[in-house]
Amino acid sequence: MRRRSTPVPRDAVHHPVFARFYARLSVTADLKGGVAERREELLSGLSGRVIEIGAGNGLNFAHYPGAVSEVVAIEPERSLRQLASGAARHADVPVDVVPGMAEALPVKSEAFDAAVASLVLCTVRDLPRALAEIKRVLRPGGELRFLEHTLAPGRTLATTQRAADRTLWPLLFGGCHTARDTVAAIEEAGFELGLYRRFRIPERGVQLPSSPCVLGVARRSGVVDRSAEAG
């Protein structure tokens, strides 16, 4: 049974040129840049109901394990959402692609066992609000799996990232901001940080502002905080 989609403003996110570019680049990165293996690692061991934030053209769908009972894939960009819908029809698990924004997810609170953020937190307009929304829709103890661009540990590349973010990079690459400290933002949002590791895409050769990445897991606390009620 398919849920009723919640409408979003017609042009809330509309990057048709970038969408076409990304659709080609992402497939090449999966095949030649080792990103497909990262997706497999990102999604390994998931089960139950999963919400994917910013599904793009749906390249994660083929990697969800059979223990996943349903994926609700949120994608605000119309062109990418159409591609994701096509990918969903070939997935081995049920995938429902719906419009929506990370900062206002069109789903109920505590409805999901896990959330997936894959190369999307760099593009959201309000990162703290998006992470708060992800936390809201996860059940207590639910996991956030993330595969994201992140701030480089080295000063030279980090400086390049900040300069790129202030100039043309976000305009050319669908709102991407490469200098966001993703791990710190996840912790500041109140998640319990689990294992994570940093790597680069590509691992060798010229390093771009988007090359530094991080892959890991965080959890929504399973302990209910009653302090506010006591006051």
N, C-alpha and C positions, 0 to 999 in steps of 0.2 A: 504494500500500500504506500503510495507516494504522498508526502506531505505537501500542503499548500505552500507555495513559495511566497515569501514576504517581498513586496516590490521595493526597489531602491530607486532613488532619483535617476532619471534616464542617463545622465552623463556624470554620475558620481565618480566613476573611474572609466575613462575612455582613452585608450592609447592604441589605436588600431595599427599604426606604423610599428611601434615597439612590439605589439603582440605578434605581428608577422615575423619580425626579426627574432624575437624570443623563441617562437615555436621552432624555428630552424636551429638556432644556436643551442637550445637546450637538448635537442636530439643529438646533435654533434657532440656536446659535452658528455652526454650519457655514454655514447658509443666509443669515443676516443679519449675523453678526459677522465674516465673512471668514476663519473658521477653516479652511474647506475649501481655500482657496488656500494657507494655511500647510501643510496636510497635503501638498498637491501638491508644494510646495517641499521639504518635509522628505524625501520619498521619491524625488524625482527622481534618476535615474541609478543607482539600486540594481540589483544583479544577483546571481545565485546564490542561496544559501540564506540566509534571513533569519529571525531570531527577534524577535518583538515582545513586549515586556514590558508586561503590563497592557493587554490589547487592548480592554478596556471592551466597548462594544456593537458594535465592529467597523467604525467609520467610516473607519479608514485603509484597509481592504481594497480599496475601489474605486479607490484612488490608486496602488497598486503598479504599476510599469512591467512590461511583458511580459518583460523580461530576467530577472526574478526567477523562479527555478525552483521555489521552495517557501517558504512562510511557516509557521513554527510559532508560533502565537499563544498566549501564556500569559495566563490570566485566572483569578484565584482566587475571584471573587465569582460565585455560582451563577446569579443572575438575569441578570447581564451576560453571563456565559459562554453562556447559552442564546441571547441576542440575537446575540452574536458568531457563534455557530454558524449562525444563519440568514443573517447577512450573508456568511459564508464560502461558502455555496452559490451566491451570485450573483457572486462575485469572478471576475475574469478570470485570476487565477493560483491555483495550488493553495494552499489555506489549511487548516491542521490546528489546530483550537482545542482546547487541553488545559488541565486544571487545574494549578496550581502557584504557588509563591511566588517573588518576585523574589530573596529571600535564599537560596533552595535550588532552583535551576532543574533540572527533571527531564530534562536532556539531557546528552550527552557533551561533554567538553572539546574546544575548538578545532574545533567542528562547523559553525560558521556564518561566512559572509562578512561579514555585517552584523547589527547589533542596532538595534532601534528602541525608543526610550522616549518616549512621547507622553502628557504630562499625567499621569504616574504616579509619578515620583521624589519628588514632594511627599507621596505617600501611604504609601510603604514604611516599615516600622517601623524598619529598620536600613539607612540609606542607604549607608554604607561597605561593608557586607556585600553589598548588592544590586549595587553597582558592581563589587565583586570578582568576583561571580558572572558578571556580564556580560562582564567581561574574560576570565574562565576559558573561556567557551563560544565566544569569538571566535577565529578563526585569527589568527596573527601578521600584522599589517597590516590586519586587519579593522576596519570602521568602526562607530562608535556614532553614530547619528543621534538628536538629541534636540530635542524641542519641549516646554518645561517652564515651569511657574511658577518665579519666582525672586525673590530679595530685591531690593527696590526700591533704586535708586541714591540717591534723595532721603531725607533723614532723617525727614521727617514721615510719609511713607507707610511707610517701613521700621519706624518705631516702632508704627504702627497694625498692621502685619503681625505683629510680635512679640506685641503684646497680643492679637490675634485668635487666634494659635496657642496662647496660654496659657489661653484661655477656651473659647468655644463653637464656634469655627470647625471644628476637627477633628471634633467630635462631629456637627456638622450636615452636613459635606461629606466623609464617607467617609474620615476620617483625614488630610485635606489639611493640610499645613503650608506656608504661603505664604512664610515668611521664610527658607527654605533657600537658601543661596548655591550654586546648582546648578553653575555653571561651576567654582568653586573646588573643590567636592567631586569633580568629574570629574577635575580635575588632580591632586588629592591621591590619587586612586585609581590613578594611574600612567598615565593615558591621555595621548597627545600631542594637545593641543588644536589644532583647525584653525580655520576661519573660523566666526564666530558673530555674531549680531546680536540686539539687544534691541528689544522693541516692547511695546505695551500692547493688551490686549483688554478693553473696546473702546478704540479709539484716541482717541475723543472722549467727552466727557460725564463722568459720575461715575466716579472710579477706585476700584475695590474692592481689598481685600487680594490678590486673585487676579489683578489686572490685569497686573502686570509679568511679562513672559515673555521667554524666550530660545530661539532656534532656531539650531542649529549642528551641527558634526560634530567628532568626536574619533576617534583611532585607537589601537588596541593596537599597541605597538611591534613592528616586524617583526624586530628584532634579538633573538636568543636570549641571555639573560644567563647566562653560565657561571661567574660569580664565586662563587656559592654552592657549585658543584660543586668548584671549585678549592680551597675551604677544607676 
